[in-house]
């Protein structure tokens, strides 16, 4: 995510305001009639929808829709990803012109966009079978209480474990099925070669940590009646923090932030031989550790309880309809086709390279494993099974603040290199998140 921070609301949403669509947008003075980009069409002309997105190759996906649906034509407007996209959308909605009909939205931004009355509740326009296409944990990311639905999931990043199979065989190790086994494997790896680590704890990647906490059963924000409730400093997150802090304290995993030149080199030269990451990791491994192709294997993420099948999500996005569109029903039809039809999902896989959120069509669309894992023919079969185990998680309206707090607090914790410092970092993030919500004027439970 970029460092840009979306503007803060000038009002504070009640539960009704937060959870419903932007029906009050006109009353709030944000739009005088239809938004530009959502123009009406004559009865003889096709409906035109503008789609803001950053997905690679999405033009080919949309071209297929346009070919199959001459009465509803979608125009792609390529945008930046992350906070920049959120800021631009909110600016357009506030101005009352220039906003699209359809927008790609990261899961963690959906609650903020709802709070700003930027994206619509599309529940009444959905096909009743749409929800059946997605894992419960992923669907929970697009709904905010009381049955409201604000997006259709597009792609996901279920967490799984990647490891150097050749090194594991040399050391007599098997893929760890529990976190206790992971910790023991980390000790064996580092004892065999002090320059070698099973993984790293990255203090600059809050999204991964959130996914690990999600797997453990955490949901950092909750809606309690008409109030927000923050539950960061609770047992699941503390368990995760103390586990990784303990391994850092032992010195058996690295604390090198991910995506640095040093981290990239470690993947390639065999000094980092494991990585807890998402379903999109093969592309990163191929780009940074190309010389190790054929040596890695993917398995289910270690579990806190033996025999469980739980995971978290790191990354991914959904498709939302912007408040004020003259063609909400048509926009929902397009979003459903793109993200739940056999043709749409296959096109997303082939042209955009996504790991689709739609479990129903994933098996057919993902027949061949990624090139870097061509030796593991069941790669996507396992990934789809993993995706079905994503646990529910609610994002709050101040995710950006919380992620910034994480970077600072866990940066200090990794420098201290103790389990206690990691536990204290959880408290710091919790207290800072609460203070920020109170400062904005939200009612807290």
N, C-alpha and C positions, 0 to 999 in steps of 0.2 A: 504494500500500500504506500501511496505517496504521503508526504508530510502535510499536505494541505488539510485544513480543518473546515468543514462546512459551517456556514453561519449558524448561530444559535437562534432558537425560536424566541419571538418576542412575546409569546404567550405560553402557558403551560397546559398541556392537554389533560383533561379529566379522563377517566376510564372510557366514557362514551366517546369522547373526542379522539382518544388514542386508538381505540379498537374499531371504530367504524371508518368507512371510506370518507373521502373528502367532500361529502355532501354540502358542507358548510363553506366550501372554498369561495363561492361568490359572496357570501355574507362576510367573509373575512377580507374582502376587497382584493383578492388575489387574481381574479379573472373577470373581465367584462365581456361576457359572451364566450365563444369558442376560442381555444388557444390556437395561435398560429402554428401551422404544421399539422393541425387536426381539422383541416377545412372540410366543408361539406361538399358533396358531389351531386350533380344532377341525376335524375332517375336513369338517364341513358349512359352516363359515364360511370366507369368503375370507381369504387371506393378506393381512396389512396391513404395508406398508413405510413407514417414516418417511424423508423426503428433506429434508436440509438444503441450502438453495440460496439464492442472492441474485439469480439471473437475472431480469430483468424479464419479466413475462408468462408465467412458467413454469407458473402455475396452469392456463392454457389448454392448454398442452402435456400436462400430467399428466392433465387431464380427458379428453383424447382417448384416452390409454392406458387410463384407468379404464373408459371406455366400451367399448373393444375387448377388455379383459381383466377381466371381472367376477370371475375367480378370484384375481386379485392386484391389490389396491387400494393406491395410493400416496397418502400424506398429505404435503402440502407444509408444511414449517416454514421460514419465511423467516428468513434470518440475515444478519449483516453480512459483507462481503467482506474479503479480505486477512488480515492477521495475527490480527485479532480472531476470525475463523472458526477458524483453526488452534488458537488458544489455547483456545477454548470446546470444540472437539472433544477435544483432549488432556485437558482437565480432566474431561470426561464419561467418557472411556475409563479414565482413572486411577481415577475414583470407582466404576466398575463399574455405573453406572446413568445413564440420560438420554441415551445416545448414539443416533444414528440408525442406520438400516440402510444408507442411501445418502447420499453427501455430495458436493457440488461442491468441487473442489480445483484451485487454480491450479497450473500445471505446476511452478513453482519450489518449491512446498511439498511435492510428492509424496515426494521422498527423505526429508525430515524426518519426514513422517508414517509412512513405512515404518520408519525408525529407531526410532520410538516405538511400534512395533507397533500403530498406529492403523488402518491400512487393510490389506486382505487381498490376497494373491496370488490373482487370479481366472483365471489362465491355463487351468486344467483345466476351467473352466466356460464358456469362450469358444467361440463358433461358430468353426470353423477359418477361415471366410472373413472374419472381422471385420478382421483385420490388413490385408486388401487394400483396405479403404476409405480408408486414410490414407497420407500421404506418409511416407517412411522417417524423415525428421527429426522429424516430429510423433510418430510411434509410439515413437521412441527416448526421448521425454520421459515415457512412462508405463511403461517397462520398465527394470529395474535388474539387469543381468547375469543369467546362468544361466537365461534364459527366463522369469523372473518378470514378470508383468504386474499393475500395481496400479491401473489406471484405464482408461477408454475415453475418448479425446479427444472434446471437445464443440465448442469453437470455437477459432479460431486468429487470429493477427495477423501474417500474412506481411508483411515490410517491402516497401514500394514507394515510388515517388517521385511527389510531387504538385507541380505547378508552374503558374504563371500563363501559360497559353498565349498570351494577348494580348500580354503583355510580351515573351515569347520571340520572337513574330513581329515585333514592333517592332524588336528587337535583332538579328534574323537568326539566332537560336539554334534548335537542335533539342534534343529531350530527350537528355541525356547518356547514352551507353551504357556508359561506363567512368568510374571515379572520376577518372581524369586529365581526362576531358572535363568532369566535374562541376566540378573545380577551375578549369578555364579559363573555364567559364560563370560561375562565381562572380566571377571577376575582371572579366569583361566587364560583368556586371550592376552591380557596385559602381563601376566606372569610369564607366559611363553616368550613374549617379546615386549619389553618395556616401552618401545616406540609405537606399539600397536594398540589401538582402542576399538572396542565394539561400537562405540557411538560417541555422540557429543551432546552436551546441553547447550542450546543456543539461546542466549538472553535477548536476542534481537528478533525472535520469531514468536510473538505471543499467539499467533494463530495455531501453531503446533501445540503449544502448551494448553490452549483452550481445548483442542481436540483430545489431548491426553486426559484432561480433567473431565471432559464429556464422557469419555469411555468409562471413567471411574464412577459416573453417576452424578456429576455436578451439572448444575444449570445456574450460571452466575447471576442472572436476573430472573425475577418472577413477577407476575402480576397478581396482587392480593387485593381483591375487591376493586377499589378505585385508586390503589396505590401501587407503586413499584416497591419491590423487595429485593435487596442485594444479598446474595448468598455466596460470595467468593470465599470468605474466610470460614469454610465449613469442612467437615471431615474429608469428603472426596478430594478436594483440591489440596488440602494439607497433606493427604496421603501421597499424592503425586509429587508435590514439591519436596517433601522430606525424603522420598525414595531417590529422586534424582540428585538432591543435595547430598544424600549419603554417599552415592557413587562418586560424585565430584570430590567429596571430602576424602574418600578412600584413594582417590587418584586413579581409578580404574576406567573412567571414561574421560573424554576431553571436555573442555569448556570453551572450545573455539567456536565463535559464531558461524553459522552456516553462510555459504555463498561468498566467503572471503577467498582470496587466492590461496591462502594456507589450507582452508577446508577443501577446496577443489583439488588441490595437489594431494591431500591425504587420501581422498577417494581413489585417485589414480595410482598412487605409489604403494597402496596396500597398508598404510598406517591407520586408516579408518576402514574397518571391514564390515561395518553394519550401519544401517540407517533406518530409524523409525520415520516413515514418510507416508505420502498419500499415493493414490492410484496413478497420479501423473508423474511419479518419480522416474520412470524409465527414461523419459526425455532428458532429465537433468543428469542422470548417470551416463547416458550416451554422450552428452555434450562435455562432461567434465572428466569422465573416466573411460573413454573409448577403448583404451588398450586392455581393459579388463572385461570386455564383452564376452559372454559365455561363462563367466566365473561366478556371477551373482544368481541368487535365487530369491523368490518372494514367498513369504508365508504369512499366515494370520498374525496379527499383532498379539504379543503376550497378554494373557488375561490375569485379572486380579483373583478370580476364582477358577480353579481347574474345571475344564469342560464348558466354560461359558463361551458365548459368541458375541461379545460386545466390542464396539469400536467407536471412535470419534470421527469427526470430519474436519479436514483442513483444506479450505479453499472451496471454490465452486460458486456458481451464480444461478440466477433464476430470471424469468421474464415477467415483467410487470406492465400493467396498463396505467398510463398517466392520467391523473384526475383532469377532467375537462375535455377528454377526447370525445368527439362527436360520434365515434364508432367503437364504443367499448365492446359490444358483442362480437363484431368482426375481428377486433384486436385479440379477444380471447380465443376465438377460433384459430387464428394464426398461431398464437402461442401454444395452444394445445397440439396443433398439427406438428409444429417444430419439435416439441418436447415429448410427445406421447405417441405419435404415429410411427409405423414401421419405416415409411419413406423419410420422414423428418429426422428420426433418430439416426438412421443409417447415414443420411447426408451430413449430420453433425459430426459423426465419427469419421467419415471419409474426408470431409473438407475442413473441419475445424479441429479435429484431433482430440475431441473431448472424451472424458469418461462419463457416459450419460447417466443422469439420475434415474431415468426410466428403467426399472428392472425388467419390465415385461418384454421390452425389445432389445435389451442389452445383449442377450445371449446370441441372437442372430447378427446384430451389428458388430459384435466384437469377436468374430470367429477366429481371426489370426492374432497371435500374441504380438506385442510390440517387438520391433526388430532387435532391440538390445536383449530381449528375453525370448528369442526365437527358439531356444532350446527347452523352454518351459511351456509346453503346448496348452496347459491348463491355466495359464496366467490369469486370463480374464474370467474364467469360471470361478476361480478362488476370489478374485477381486469383487465379482458380483455377489458372492456369498458374504464377503466381508461387508459390502455396502448395506446388505440387509440387516446388519447388526449395529448400524449407527444409532446411538442413543439420543433421545430428545434433548434439546437445548434451546433456551430462550435468550436472544440477544436484547440488550437494553438500548436506551436512546443515547447513551454516551460511550459507545464502544471505543471511539478514537481516544478519548481521555483515558480509559482503562488500559488500552494497549500502550499508550505513552507511559503511564505509571508502571506498567509491567517492565518495559525496557529499562527504566531507571532503577527500579527496585531489584530486579533480578540481575542487572548488570553489577550492582553492588554486591549481591549475594554470591555471584560467581567469583568475584574478586576475594571475598571473604572465604569462600570454599568450605562452608560448613553446612550441615543439614539444618542447624538452628537458624542460620542466616536465610536459608531458603524458606523456612517456615515464617520467619519475620517478614519476608518479602510478600507473602500472601496477605498478611495483615495490612501491610502498607498499601497494597493495591486495593484491598477492600475498603479501607478507611478513606482513601483518596477518591474512589468511585462514589461512595456515599456522600462525601463532602461536595463533590461536583454536582450531583443531582440536587442536593439541598440548595446549593448556590444558584442553580437554575430555577429553583422554585417548585420542583416536583414534590408531591406528597409521597412520603415513604412509610412503609409498614414497619 
